[in-house]
Amino acid sequence: MRIWGIDDKVVAVDNSQKKNEFLKVVCPRIESITDVGSSKELNYETLAATNPDVVIIRAFATDKERQEGIKKL
């Protein structure tokens, strides 16, 4: 996101990103960005509450429950 100059537009991340030491250096504000849970157990309500324009989720999300949660967004 920083390469495109839009890192200030990120409104939510999963908690693994908040622990990433590299991201803490290149995007110091990551610690203040809304945490939406883990990549395996996203909190869809919290994610929706951030009113995102785009949601990027890892491609391995294949189970039915996650697909249903994504559809609700």
PyMOL commands that place a pseudoatom at each C-alpha (Angstrom):
pseudoatom trace, name=CA, resn=MET, resi=1, chain=A, elem=C, hetatm=0, pos=[0.000, 0.000, 0.000]
pseudoatom trace, name=CA, resn=ARG, resi=2, chain=A, elem=C, hetatm=0, pos=[2.845, 2.350, 0.767]
pseudoatom trace, name=CA, resn=ILE, resi=3, chain=A, elem=C, hetatm=0, pos=[4.243, 1.884, -2.757]
pseudoatom trace, name=CA, resn=TRP, resi=4, chain=A, elem=C, hetatm=0, pos=[0.962, 3.190, -4.168]
pseudoatom trace, name=CA, resn=GLY, resi=5, chain=A, elem=C, hetatm=0, pos=[0.808, 5.985, -1.603]
pseudoatom trace, name=CA, resn=ILE, resi=6, chain=A, elem=C, hetatm=0, pos=[-2.399, 4.735, -0.026]
pseudoatom trace, name=CA, resn=ASP, resi=7, chain=A, elem=C, hetatm=0, pos=[-1.179, 3.268, 3.255]
pseudoatom trace, name=CA, resn=ASP, resi=8, chain=A, elem=C, hetatm=0, pos=[-3.103, 6.006, 5.056]
pseudoatom trace, name=CA, resn=LYS, resi=9, chain=A, elem=C, hetatm=0, pos=[-6.316, 4.562, 3.551]
pseudoatom trace, name=CA, resn=VAL, resi=10, chain=A, elem=C, hetatm=0, pos=[-5.992, 1.166, 5.286]
pseudoatom trace, name=CA, resn=VAL, resi=11, chain=A, elem=C, hetatm=0, pos=[-8.791, 0.941, 7.868]
pseudoatom trace, name=CA, resn=ALA, resi=12, chain=A, elem=C, hetatm=0, pos=[-8.380, -2.616, 9.204]
pseudoatom trace, name=CA, resn=VAL, resi=13, chain=A, elem=C, hetatm=0, pos=[-5.932, -5.522, 9.319]
pseudoatom trace, name=CA, resn=ASP, resi=14, chain=A, elem=C, hetatm=0, pos=[-5.897, -9.008, 10.797]
pseudoatom trace, name=CA, resn=ASN, resi=15, chain=A, elem=C, hetatm=0, pos=[-3.967, -9.393, 14.017]
pseudoatom trace, name=CA, resn=SER, resi=16, chain=A, elem=C, hetatm=0, pos=[-1.024, -11.203, 12.379]
pseudoatom trace, name=CA, resn=GLN, resi=17, chain=A, elem=C, hetatm=0, pos=[-0.251, -8.028, 10.443]
pseudoatom trace, name=CA, resn=LYS, resi=18, chain=A, elem=C, hetatm=0, pos=[-0.153, -6.015, 13.644]
pseudoatom trace, name=CA, resn=LYS, resi=19, chain=A, elem=C, hetatm=0, pos=[2.546, -8.382, 14.959]
pseudoatom trace, name=CA, resn=ASN, resi=20, chain=A, elem=C, hetatm=0, pos=[4.672, -8.125, 11.803]
pseudoatom trace, name=CA, resn=GLU, resi=21, chain=A, elem=C, hetatm=0, pos=[7.893, -6.320, 12.736]
pseudoatom trace, name=CA, resn=PHE, resi=22, chain=A, elem=C, hetatm=0, pos=[8.583, -5.239, 9.135]
pseudoatom trace, name=CA, resn=LEU, resi=23, chain=A, elem=C, hetatm=0, pos=[5.168, -3.622, 8.823]
pseudoatom trace, name=CA, resn=LYS, resi=24, chain=A, elem=C, hetatm=0, pos=[5.682, -1.803, 12.114]
pseudoatom trace, name=CA, resn=VAL, resi=25, chain=A, elem=C, hetatm=0, pos=[8.727, -0.132, 10.539]
pseudoatom trace, name=CA, resn=VAL, resi=26, chain=A, elem=C, hetatm=0, pos=[7.266, 0.741, 7.125]
pseudoatom trace, name=CA, resn=CYS, resi=27, chain=A, elem=C, hetatm=0, pos=[3.791, 1.576, 8.441]
pseudoatom trace, name=CA, resn=PRO, resi=28, chain=A, elem=C, hetatm=0, pos=[4.102, 2.790, 12.039]
pseudoatom trace, name=CA, resn=ARG, resi=29, chain=A, elem=C, hetatm=0, pos=[0.380, 3.539, 12.276]
pseudoatom trace, name=CA, resn=ILE, resi=30, chain=A, elem=C, hetatm=0, pos=[-0.427, -0.180, 11.899]
pseudoatom trace, name=CA, resn=GLU, resi=31, chain=A, elem=C, hetatm=0, pos=[-0.671, -0.486, 15.672]
pseudoatom trace, name=CA, resn=SER, resi=32, chain=A, elem=C, hetatm=0, pos=[-3.559, 2.007, 15.706]
pseudoatom trace, name=CA, resn=ILE, resi=33, chain=A, elem=C, hetatm=0, pos=[-5.446, 0.413, 12.781]
pseudoatom trace, name=CA, resn=THR, resi=34, chain=A, elem=C, hetatm=0, pos=[-8.588, -1.583, 13.669]
pseudoatom trace, name=CA, resn=ASP, resi=35, chain=A, elem=C, hetatm=0, pos=[-7.889, -5.256, 14.374]
pseudoatom trace, name=CA, resn=VAL, resi=36, chain=A, elem=C, hetatm=0, pos=[-10.479, -7.561, 12.774]
pseudoatom trace, name=CA, resn=GLY, resi=37, chain=A, elem=C, hetatm=0, pos=[-9.291, -10.820, 14.333]
pseudoatom trace, name=CA, resn=SER, resi=38, chain=A, elem=C, hetatm=0, pos=[-7.227, -13.589, 12.829]
pseudoatom trace, name=CA, resn=SER, resi=39, chain=A, elem=C, hetatm=0, pos=[-7.203, -14.669, 9.205]
pseudoatom trace, name=CA, resn=LYS, resi=40, chain=A, elem=C, hetatm=0, pos=[-8.928, -17.880, 10.327]
pseudoatom trace, name=CA, resn=GLU, resi=41, chain=A, elem=C, hetatm=0, pos=[-11.536, -16.158, 12.496]
pseudoatom trace, name=CA, resn=LEU, resi=42, chain=A, elem=C, hetatm=0, pos=[-12.319, -12.746, 11.064]
pseudoatom trace, name=CA, resn=ASN, resi=43, chain=A, elem=C, hetatm=0, pos=[-14.752, -10.568, 12.950]
pseudoatom trace, name=CA, resn=TYR, resi=44, chain=A, elem=C, hetatm=0, pos=[-16.991, -9.627, 10.039]
pseudoatom trace, name=CA, resn=GLU, resi=45, chain=A, elem=C, hetatm=0, pos=[-19.045, -7.163, 12.074]
pseudoatom trace, name=CA, resn=THR, resi=46, chain=A, elem=C, hetatm=0, pos=[-15.914, -5.209, 13.070]
pseudoatom trace, name=CA, resn=LEU, resi=47, chain=A, elem=C, hetatm=0, pos=[-14.670, -5.327, 9.492]
pseudoatom trace, name=CA, resn=ALA, resi=48, chain=A, elem=C, hetatm=0, pos=[-17.989, -4.031, 8.139]
pseudoatom trace, name=CA, resn=ALA, resi=49, chain=A, elem=C, hetatm=0, pos=[-18.029, -1.272, 10.779]
pseudoatom trace, name=CA, resn=THR, resi=50, chain=A, elem=C, hetatm=0, pos=[-14.823, 0.176, 9.272]
pseudoatom trace, name=CA, resn=ASN, resi=51, chain=A, elem=C, hetatm=0, pos=[-16.827, 0.875, 6.093]
pseudoatom trace, name=CA, resn=PRO, resi=52, chain=A, elem=C, hetatm=0, pos=[-14.062, -0.310, 3.733]
pseudoatom trace, name=CA, resn=ASP, resi=53, chain=A, elem=C, hetatm=0, pos=[-14.038, 0.483, 0.022]
pseudoatom trace, name=CA, resn=VAL, resi=54, chain=A, elem=C, hetatm=0, pos=[-12.120, -2.737, -0.727]
pseudoatom trace, name=CA, resn=VAL, resi=55, chain=A, elem=C, hetatm=0, pos=[-11.534, -5.920, 1.274]
pseudoatom trace, name=CA, resn=ILE, resi=56, chain=A, elem=C, hetatm=0, pos=[-8.503, -8.071, 0.498]
pseudoatom trace, name=CA, resn=ILE, resi=57, chain=A, elem=C, hetatm=0, pos=[-8.617, -11.545, 2.023]
pseudoatom trace, name=CA, resn=ARG, resi=58, chain=A, elem=C, hetatm=0, pos=[-6.172, -14.406, 1.532]
pseudoatom trace, name=CA, resn=ALA, resi=59, chain=A, elem=C, hetatm=0, pos=[-7.130, -16.826, -1.232]
pseudoatom trace, name=CA, resn=PHE, resi=60, chain=A, elem=C, hetatm=0, pos=[-7.085, -19.900, 1.016]
pseudoatom trace, name=CA, resn=ALA, resi=61, chain=A, elem=C, hetatm=0, pos=[-10.376, -18.853, 2.565]
pseudoatom trace, name=CA, resn=THR, resi=62, chain=A, elem=C, hetatm=0, pos=[-12.443, -21.750, 1.298]
pseudoatom trace, name=CA, resn=ASP, resi=63, chain=A, elem=C, hetatm=0, pos=[-14.656, -22.966, 4.098]
pseudoatom trace, name=CA, resn=LYS, resi=64, chain=A, elem=C, hetatm=0, pos=[-18.361, -22.288, 3.843]
pseudoatom trace, name=CA, resn=GLU, resi=65, chain=A, elem=C, hetatm=0, pos=[-18.631, -20.202, 7.037]
pseudoatom trace, name=CA, resn=ARG, resi=66, chain=A, elem=C, hetatm=0, pos=[-16.000, -17.728, 5.844]
pseudoatom trace, name=CA, resn=GLN, resi=67, chain=A, elem=C, hetatm=0, pos=[-17.637, -17.488, 2.431]
pseudoatom trace, name=CA, resn=GLU, resi=68, chain=A, elem=C, hetatm=0, pos=[-20.951, -16.661, 4.090]
pseudoatom trace, name=CA, resn=GLY, resi=69, chain=A, elem=C, hetatm=0, pos=[-19.272, -14.020, 6.258]
pseudoatom trace, name=CA, resn=ILE, resi=70, chain=A, elem=C, hetatm=0, pos=[-17.699, -12.419, 3.215]
pseudoatom trace, name=CA, resn=LYS, resi=71, chain=A, elem=C, hetatm=0, pos=[-21.044, -12.328, 1.398]
pseudoatom trace, name=CA, resn=LYS, resi=72, chain=A, elem=C, hetatm=0, pos=[-22.526, -10.324, 4.292]
pseudoatom trace, name=CA, resn=LEU, resi=73, chain=A, elem=C, hetatm=0, pos=[-20.038, -7.537, 3.655]
for i in range(1, 73): cmd.bond("trace and resi %d" % i, "trace and resi %d" % (i + 1))
show_as sticks, trace
zoom trace
